[in-house]
Amino acid sequence: MIKSVKKEKHYGHSIQDVWNAITDEKQMASWFIQADFKAEKGYQYTFTHQETKIRGTVLEANPVYLLVYTWDVNNSGVETKVKWSLSEKDGGTLL
């Protein structure tokens, strides 16, 4: 069974700033989690927090509009797909 969750949020920041917030390791660490991450197709990333390791592979990266990667927590074997879509809207960015 495939389930999906969709959430949209408008940010009053440029699309480049929002893209950087979800792809730049240093920025990700400031709001989310320690990251070894590059927004490059095929890159195998790791997010780390205490004993938790989230690993996956970047499936698509189309700066500044689309980022898709797999997500597996602590080698559980349960793979999730995460998709970030960005568009310019009302002087900011719809994520």
The first five atom37 places (N, CA, C, CB, O) and aatype in JSON, in Angstrom:
{
  "aatype": [12, 9, 11, 15, 19, 11, 11, 6, 11, 8, 18, 7, 8, 15, 9, 5, 3, 19, 17, 2, 0, 9, 16, 3, 6, 11, 5, 12, 0, 15, 17, 13, 9, 5, 0, 3, 13, 11, 0, 6, 11, 7, 18, 5, 18, 16, 13, 16, 8, 5, 6, 16, 11, 9, 1, 7, 16, 19, 10, 6, 0, 2, 14, 19, 18, 10, 10, 19, 18, 16, 17, 3, 19, 2, 2, 15, 7, 19, 6, 16, 11, 19, 11, 17, 15, 10, 15, 6, 11, 3, 7, 7, 16, 10, 10],
  "atom_mask": [
    [1, 1, 1, 1, 1],
    [1, 1, 1, 1, 1],
    [1, 1, 1, 1, 1],
    [1, 1, 1, 1, 1],
    [1, 1, 1, 1, 1],
    [1, 1, 1, 1, 1],
    [1, 1, 1, 1, 1],
    [1, 1, 1, 1, 1],
    [1, 1, 1, 1, 1],
    [1, 1, 1, 1, 1],
    [1, 1, 1, 1, 1],
    [1, 1, 1, 0, 1],
    [1, 1, 1, 1, 1],
    [1, 1, 1, 1, 1],
    [1, 1, 1, 1, 1],
    [1, 1, 1, 1, 1],
    [1, 1, 1, 1, 1],
    [1, 1, 1, 1, 1],
    [1, 1, 1, 1, 1],
    [1, 1, 1, 1, 1],
    [1, 1, 1, 1, 1],
    [1, 1, 1, 1, 1],
    [1, 1, 1, 1, 1],
    [1, 1, 1, 1, 1],
    [1, 1, 1, 1, 1],
    [1, 1, 1, 1, 1],
    [1, 1, 1, 1, 1],
    [1, 1, 1, 1, 1],
    [1, 1, 1, 1, 1],
    [1, 1, 1, 1, 1],
    [1, 1, 1, 1, 1],
    [1, 1, 1, 1, 1],
    [1, 1, 1, 1, 1],
    [1, 1, 1, 1, 1],
    [1, 1, 1, 1, 1],
    [1, 1, 1, 1, 1],
    [1, 1, 1, 1, 1],
    [1, 1, 1, 1, 1],
    [1, 1, 1, 1, 1],
    [1, 1, 1, 1, 1],
    [1, 1, 1, 1, 1],
    [1, 1, 1, 0, 1],
    [1, 1, 1, 1, 1],
    [1, 1, 1, 1, 1],
    [1, 1, 1, 1, 1],
    [1, 1, 1, 1, 1],
    [1, 1, 1, 1, 1],
    [1, 1, 1, 1, 1],
    [1, 1, 1, 1, 1],
    [1, 1, 1, 1, 1],
    [1, 1, 1, 1, 1],
    [1, 1, 1, 1, 1],
    [1, 1, 1, 1, 1],
    [1, 1, 1, 1, 1],
    [1, 1, 1, 1, 1],
    [1, 1, 1, 0, 1],
    [1, 1, 1, 1, 1],
    [1, 1, 1, 1, 1],
    [1, 1, 1, 1, 1],
    [1, 1, 1, 1, 1],
    [1, 1, 1, 1, 1],
    [1, 1, 1, 1, 1],
    [1, 1, 1, 1, 1],
    [1, 1, 1, 1, 1],
    [1, 1, 1, 1, 1],
    [1, 1, 1, 1, 1],
    [1, 1, 1, 1, 1],
    [1, 1, 1, 1, 1],
    [1, 1, 1, 1, 1],
    [1, 1, 1, 1, 1],
    [1, 1, 1, 1, 1],
    [1, 1, 1, 1, 1],
    [1, 1, 1, 1, 1],
    [1, 1, 1, 1, 1],
    [1, 1, 1, 1, 1],
    [1, 1, 1, 1, 1],
    [1, 1, 1, 0, 1],
    [1, 1, 1, 1, 1],
    [1, 1, 1, 1, 1],
    [1, 1, 1, 1, 1],
    [1, 1, 1, 1, 1],
    [1, 1, 1, 1, 1],
    [1, 1, 1, 1, 1],
    [1, 1, 1, 1, 1],
    [1, 1, 1, 1, 1],
    [1, 1, 1, 1, 1],
    [1, 1, 1, 1, 1],
    [1, 1, 1, 1, 1],
    [1, 1, 1, 1, 1],
    [1, 1, 1, 1, 1],
    [1, 1, 1, 0, 1],
    [1, 1, 1, 0, 1],
    [1, 1, 1, 1, 1],
    [1, 1, 1, 1, 1],
    [1, 1, 1, 1, 1]
  ],
  "atom_positions": [
    [[0.84, -1.17, 0.0], [0.0, 0.0, 0.0], [0.9, 1.24, 0.0], [-0.96, -0.01, 1.22], [1.82, 1.36, 0.81]],
    [[0.62, 2.15, -0.9], [1.37, 3.4, -0.97], [0.54, 4.49, -0.3], [1.71, 3.78, -2.45], [-0.61, 4.73, -0.66]],
    [[1.16, 5.14, 0.66], [0.52, 6.26, 1.34], [1.37, 7.49, 1.09], [0.36, 5.98, 2.88], [2.59, 7.4, 0.93]],
    [[0.73, 8.62, 1.05], [1.49, 9.86, 0.9], [0.92, 10.93, 1.81], [1.5, 10.33, -0.56], [-0.26, 10.94, 2.15]],
    [[1.8, 11.83, 2.18], [1.43, 12.99, 2.98], [1.92, 14.2, 2.2], [2.05, 12.93, 4.45], [3.08, 14.25, 1.77]],
    [[1.05, 15.18, 2.03], [1.42, 16.39, 1.31], [1.2, 17.59, 2.21], [0.61, 16.52, 0.01], [0.14, 17.74, 2.82]],
    [[2.19, 18.43, 2.28], [2.11, 19.63, 3.1], [2.69, 20.77, 2.27], [2.86, 19.47, 4.47], [3.75, 20.62, 1.67]],
    [[2.01, 21.9, 2.25], [2.51, 23.08, 1.55], [2.69, 24.21, 2.54], [1.55, 23.49, 0.42], [1.9, 24.38, 3.48]],
    [[3.74, 24.99, 2.33], [3.99, 26.14, 3.19], [4.58, 27.24, 2.32], [4.94, 25.78, 4.39], [5.45, 26.99, 1.49]],
    [[4.11, 28.46, 2.53], [4.64, 29.61, 1.83], [5.65, 30.32, 2.74], [3.5, 30.59, 1.39], [5.36, 30.58, 3.91]],
    [[6.82, 30.61, 2.18], [7.86, 31.33, 2.91], [8.12, 32.66, 2.24], [9.17, 30.5, 2.98], [8.13, 32.74, 1.01]],
    [[8.31, 33.67, 2.99], [8.59, 35.0, 2.46], [10.07, 35.18, 2.15], [0.0, 0.0, 0.0], [10.64, 36.23, 2.44]],
    [[10.67, 34.17, 1.58], [12.09, 34.19, 1.23], [12.24, 33.78, -0.23], [12.93, 33.25, 2.15], [11.34, 33.15, -0.8]],
    [[13.35, 34.14, -0.82], [13.58, 33.79, -2.23], [13.67, 32.28, -2.39], [14.87, 34.46, -2.75], [13.98, 31.56, -1.44]],
    [[13.4, 31.82, -3.6], [13.47, 30.39, -3.88], [14.89, 29.86, -3.65], [13.01, 30.1, -5.33], [15.07, 28.73, -3.2]],
    [[15.9, 30.68, -3.95], [17.29, 30.26, -3.72], [17.56, 30.08, -2.23], [18.26, 31.29, -4.32], [18.23, 29.13, -1.83]],
    [[17.06, 30.99, -1.4], [17.26, 30.87, 0.05], [16.59, 29.62, 0.61], [16.71, 32.12, 0.76], [17.16, 28.93, 1.46]],
    [[15.38, 29.32, 0.14], [14.67, 28.13, 0.62], [15.4, 26.87, 0.12], [13.19, 28.13, 0.14], [15.57, 25.92, 0.88]],
    [[15.82, 26.87, -1.13], [16.59, 25.74, -1.67], [17.84, 25.49, -0.82], [16.99, 26.0, -3.16], [18.13, 24.36, -0.45]],
    [[18.55, 26.56, -0.51], [19.76, 26.42, 0.32], [19.43, 25.84, 1.69], [20.46, 27.78, 0.48], [20.2, 25.05, 2.23]],
    [[18.31, 26.24, 2.26], [17.92, 25.75, 3.59], [17.68, 24.24, 3.6], [16.67, 26.47, 4.07], [17.89, 23.59, 4.63]],
    [[17.23, 23.68, 2.46], [16.94, 22.24, 2.43], [18.05, 21.42, 1.78], [15.64, 21.99, 1.7], [17.95, 20.19, 1.71]],
    [[19.12, 22.08, 1.3], [20.18, 21.33, 0.63], [21.58, 21.59, 1.18], [20.17, 21.66, -0.82], [22.46, 20.75, 1.01]],
    [[21.79, 22.69, 1.84], [23.12, 23.02, 2.36], [23.33, 22.38, 3.74], [23.3, 24.56, 2.45], [22.54, 22.61, 4.66]],
    [[24.37, 21.58, 3.87], [24.62, 20.84, 5.11], [24.61, 21.73, 6.35], [25.96, 20.12, 5.02], [24.0, 21.39, 7.36]],
    [[25.29, 22.86, 6.27], [25.37, 23.75, 7.44], [24.01, 24.32, 7.8], [26.36, 24.88, 7.18], [23.65, 24.39, 8.98]],
    [[23.26, 24.74, 6.79], [21.93, 25.28, 7.07], [20.99, 24.2, 7.59], [21.34, 25.92, 5.81], [20.2, 24.45, 8.49]],
    [[21.08, 22.99, 7.03], [20.24, 21.88, 7.5], [20.52, 21.59, 8.97], [20.48, 20.62, 6.65], [19.59, 21.33, 9.74]],
    [[21.78, 21.63, 9.35], [22.15, 21.35, 10.74], [21.6, 22.4, 11.69], [23.67, 21.27, 10.88], [21.36, 22.12, 12.86]],
    [[21.39, 23.62, 11.19], [20.9, 24.68, 12.07], [19.4, 24.56, 12.36], [21.19, 26.04, 11.46], [18.94, 25.05, 13.39]],
    [[18.63, 23.91, 11.48], [17.18, 23.84, 11.7], [16.65, 22.42, 11.77], [16.46, 24.57, 10.6], [15.51, 22.2, 12.2]],
    [[17.46, 21.43, 11.35], [16.93, 20.07, 11.28], [17.85, 19.05, 11.93], [16.7, 19.7, 9.85], [17.57, 18.6, 13.04]],
    [[18.93, 18.67, 11.27], [19.75, 17.55, 11.73], [21.14, 17.65, 11.1], [19.07, 16.19, 11.4], [21.3, 18.22, 10.03]],
    [[22.13, 17.08, 11.79], [23.49, 17.02, 11.24], [23.44, 16.23, 9.94], [24.49, 16.36, 12.25], [22.82, 15.17, 9.87]],
    [[24.1, 16.75, 8.89], [23.95, 16.13, 7.58], [25.26, 15.99, 6.82], [22.98, 16.93, 6.75], [26.11, 16.88, 6.85]],
    [[25.41, 14.87, 6.15], [26.4, 14.68, 5.09], [25.54, 14.58, 3.84], [27.36, 13.38, 5.31], [25.04, 13.5, 3.52]],
    [[25.36, 15.69, 3.14], [24.35, 15.76, 2.08], [24.82, 16.63, 0.93], [23.03, 16.28, 2.63], [25.42, 17.69, 1.15]],
    [[24.55, 16.19, -0.27], [24.74, 17.0, -1.46], [23.53, 16.8, -2.36], [26.08, 16.63, -2.2], [23.07, 15.67, -2.54]],
    [[23.01, 17.85, -2.91], [21.84, 17.78, -3.8], [22.32, 17.4, -5.19], [21.05, 19.13, -3.82], [22.25, 18.2, -6.13]],
    [[22.82, 16.16, -5.3], [23.33, 15.64, -6.57], [22.74, 14.25, -6.77], [24.9, 15.6, -6.59], [22.8, 13.41, -5.86]],
    [[22.19, 13.99, -7.94], [21.6, 12.69, -8.23], [22.63, 11.58, -7.97], [21.11, 12.63, -9.7], [23.77, 11.65, -8.43]],
    [[22.19, 10.57, -7.21], [23.04, 9.44, -6.89], [23.81, 9.59, -5.59], [0.0, 0.0, 0.0], [24.38, 8.61, -5.1]],
    [[23.84, 10.8, -5.02], [24.6, 10.99, -3.77], [23.95, 10.2, -2.64], [24.68, 12.51, -3.39], [22.74, 10.27, -2.44]],
    [[24.76, 9.44, -1.92], [24.27, 8.67, -0.78], [24.56, 9.47, 0.48], [24.93, 7.24, -0.71], [25.71, 9.63, 0.88]],
    [[23.51, 9.97, 1.09], [23.64, 10.89, 2.21], [23.42, 10.16, 3.55], [22.63, 12.04, 2.07], [22.93, 9.04, 3.59]],
    [[23.81, 10.85, 4.62], [23.53, 10.39, 5.98], [23.14, 11.59, 6.83], [24.76, 9.65, 6.59], [23.85, 12.6, 6.85]],
    [[22.02, 11.47, 7.54], [21.64, 12.43, 8.57], [21.89, 11.74, 9.9], [20.12, 12.91, 8.42], [21.58, 10.55, 10.04]],
    [[22.44, 12.46, 10.87], [22.79, 11.85, 12.15], [22.29, 12.7, 13.31], [24.3, 11.65, 12.26], [22.48, 13.91, 13.34]],
    [[21.64, 12.02, 14.26], [21.25, 12.65, 15.52], [21.37, 11.61, 16.63], [19.79, 13.24, 15.44], [20.61, 10.64, 16.66]],
    [[22.32, 11.81, 17.51], [22.59, 10.86, 18.6], [22.72, 9.45, 18.03], [21.46, 10.91, 19.67], [23.63, 9.21, 17.23]],
    [[21.86, 8.53, 18.39], [21.96, 7.14, 17.92], [21.19, 6.9, 16.62], [21.45, 6.2, 19.0], [21.19, 5.78, 16.1]],
    [[20.54, 7.92, 16.12], [19.72, 7.76, 14.92], [20.52, 8.13, 13.67], [18.44, 8.61, 15.01], [21.13, 9.2, 13.61]],
    [[20.49, 7.24, 12.7], [21.1, 7.51, 11.4], [20.04, 7.31, 10.33], [22.34, 6.58, 11.15], [19.38, 6.27, 10.26]],
    [[19.88, 8.31, 9.51], [18.96, 8.26, 8.38], [19.82, 8.27, 7.14], [17.92, 9.47, 8.39], [20.64, 9.16, 6.94]],
    [[19.62, 7.25, 6.31], [20.42, 7.14, 5.1], [19.51, 7.07, 3.88], [21.35, 5.89, 5.16], [18.35, 6.66, 3.96]],
    [[20.06, 7.49, 2.77], [19.3, 7.4, 1.54], [20.11, 7.85, 0.36], [0.0, 0.0, 0.0], [21.31, 8.13, 0.46]],
    [[19.44, 7.9, -0.77], [20.08, 8.28, -2.03], [19.26, 9.39, -2.68], [20.21, 7.06, -2.98], [18.04, 9.33, -2.72]],
    [[19.95, 10.38, -3.18], [19.28, 11.44, -3.93], [18.86, 10.88, -5.28], [20.21, 12.7, -4.09], [19.7, 10.43, -6.06]],
    [[17.57, 10.91, -5.55], [17.02, 10.39, -6.81], [16.92, 11.45, -7.89], [15.65, 9.79, -6.56], [17.16, 11.18, -9.06]],
    [[16.57, 12.67, -7.49], [16.44, 13.79, -8.42], [16.88, 15.06, -7.72], [14.98, 13.92, -8.95], [16.6, 15.27, -6.54]],
    [[17.57, 15.9, -8.46], [17.95, 17.22, -7.94], [17.94, 18.19, -9.12], [19.36, 17.19, -7.24], [18.81, 18.14, -9.99]],
    [[16.95, 19.07, -9.12], [16.81, 20.08, -10.16], [16.78, 21.44, -9.47], [15.51, 19.84, -11.03], [15.71, 21.98, -9.19]],
    [[17.98, 21.99, -9.19], [18.02, 23.27, -8.48], [17.23, 24.31, -9.24], [19.47, 23.74, -8.28], [17.35, 24.37, -10.47]],
    [[16.51, 25.07, -8.66], [16.04, 25.27, -7.3], [14.6, 24.8, -7.15], [16.15, 26.73, -6.92], [13.87, 25.28, -6.28]],
    [[14.2, 23.85, -7.99], [12.78, 23.52, -8.09], [12.36, 22.16, -7.53], [12.37, 23.58, -9.48], [11.22, 22.01, -7.09]],
    [[13.26, 21.17, -7.54], [12.85, 19.83, -7.16], [14.0, 19.06, -6.52], [12.33, 19.08, -8.37], [15.13, 19.08, -7.01]],
    [[13.68, 18.39, -5.41], [14.63, 17.51, -4.74], [13.86, 16.28, -4.28], [15.34, 18.23, -3.54], [12.85, 16.39, -3.59]],
    [[14.36, 15.09, -4.66], [13.72, 13.83, -4.27], [14.8, 12.89, -3.75], [12.93, 13.19, -5.47], [15.85, 12.73, -4.38]],
    [[14.54, 12.27, -2.59], [15.5, 11.3, -2.07], [14.79, 10.21, -1.28], [16.56, 11.99, -1.19], [13.66, 10.39, -0.82]],
    [[15.49, 9.09, -1.13], [14.97, 8.0, -0.31], [15.36, 8.28, 1.14], [15.51, 6.61, -0.79], [16.22, 9.11, 1.42]],
    [[14.7, 7.56, 2.07], [14.85, 7.82, 3.51], [14.68, 6.5, 4.24], [13.8, 8.89, 4.02], [13.61, 5.89, 4.16]],
    [[15.72, 6.05, 4.95], [15.67, 4.81, 5.71], [16.3, 5.08, 7.08], [16.41, 3.63, 4.96], [17.46, 5.46, 7.17]],
    [[15.52, 4.9, 8.14], [15.97, 5.19, 9.5], [16.59, 3.93, 10.11], [14.8, 5.7, 10.38], [15.96, 2.88, 10.18]],
    [[17.85, 4.07, 10.55], [18.58, 3.0, 11.25], [18.52, 1.67, 10.51], [18.02, 2.82, 12.64], [18.35, 0.62, 11.13]],
    [[18.67, 1.71, 9.19], [18.68, 0.48, 8.37], [17.47, -0.4, 8.65], [19.96, -0.31, 8.63], [17.6, -1.63, 8.73]],
    [[16.32, 0.2, 8.77], [15.09, -0.54, 9.08], [14.6, -1.37, 7.9], [14.0, 0.42, 9.51], [13.82, -2.31, 8.07]],
    [[15.07, -1.03, 6.71], [14.58, -1.7, 5.52], [13.28, -1.11, 5.01], [0.0, 0.0, 0.0], [12.77, -1.52, 3.96]],
    [[12.73, -0.14, 5.73], [11.53, 0.56, 5.3], [11.97, 1.84, 4.6], [10.55, 0.86, 6.51], [12.43, 2.79, 5.25]],
    [[11.84, 1.85, 3.29], [12.3, 3.01, 2.53], [11.13, 3.93, 2.19], [13.0, 2.56, 1.25], [10.1, 3.5, 1.68]],
    [[11.33, 5.19, 2.48], [10.36, 6.23, 2.2], [10.95, 7.15, 1.15], [9.97, 7.02, 3.5], [12.17, 7.3, 1.07]],
    [[10.11, 7.77, 0.35], [10.57, 8.75, -0.62], [10.14, 10.14, -0.14], [10.01, 8.45, -2.05], [8.97, 10.36, 0.2]],
    [[11.09, 11.05, -0.12], [10.84, 12.44, 0.28], [10.97, 13.3, -0.97], [11.84, 12.91, 1.41], [11.95, 13.2, -1.71]],
    [[9.96, 14.15, -1.2], [9.98, 15.02, -2.38], [9.74, 16.46, -1.96], [8.92, 14.57, -3.42], [8.73, 16.76, -1.32]],
    [[10.65, 17.33, -2.31], [10.51, 18.76, -2.07], [10.3, 19.43, -3.42], [11.77, 19.34, -1.33], [11.13, 19.3, -4.31]],
    [[9.19, 20.15, -3.57], [8.92, 20.93, -4.78], [8.86, 22.4, -4.38], [7.58, 20.48, -5.47], [8.19, 22.76, -3.41]],
    [[9.55, 23.23, -5.11], [9.6, 24.65, -4.82], [9.12, 25.45, -6.03], [11.01, 25.08, -4.42], [9.41, 25.09, -7.17]],
    [[8.38, 26.53, -5.76], [7.98, 27.44, -6.83], [7.88, 28.85, -6.26], [6.63, 27.01, -7.47], [7.59, 29.05, -5.08]],
    [[8.14, 29.82, -7.13], [8.03, 31.21, -6.72], [6.56, 31.59, -6.68], [8.82, 32.15, -7.67], [5.8, 31.3, -7.61]],
    [[6.17, 32.24, -5.59], [4.75, 32.65, -5.45], [4.65, 33.84, -4.52], [3.88, 31.48, -4.93], [5.26, 33.86, -3.45]],
    [[3.88, 34.83, -4.92], [3.58, 35.99, -4.09], [4.81, 36.61, -3.43], [2.59, 35.62, -3.03], [4.79, 36.93, -2.25]],
    [[5.87, 36.76, -4.2], [7.08, 37.39, -3.7], [7.91, 36.51, -2.77], [0.0, 0.0, 0.0], [8.85, 37.0, -2.13]],
    [[7.57, 35.25, -2.68], [8.31, 34.32, -1.82], [8.38, 32.97, -2.51], [0.0, 0.0, 0.0], [8.48, 32.86, -3.73]],
    [[8.34, 31.93, -1.68], [8.48, 30.56, -2.21], [7.43, 29.66, -1.62], [9.88, 30.0, -1.91], [7.2, 29.65, -0.41]],
    [[6.78, 28.89, -2.47], [5.87, 27.84, -2.04], [6.67, 26.54, -2.02], [4.59, 27.73, -2.99], [7.23, 26.11, -3.03]],
    [[6.73, 25.94, -0.85], [7.47, 24.69, -0.66], [6.47, 23.58, -0.41], [8.49, 24.8, 0.51], [6.85, 22.43, -0.22]]
  ]
}
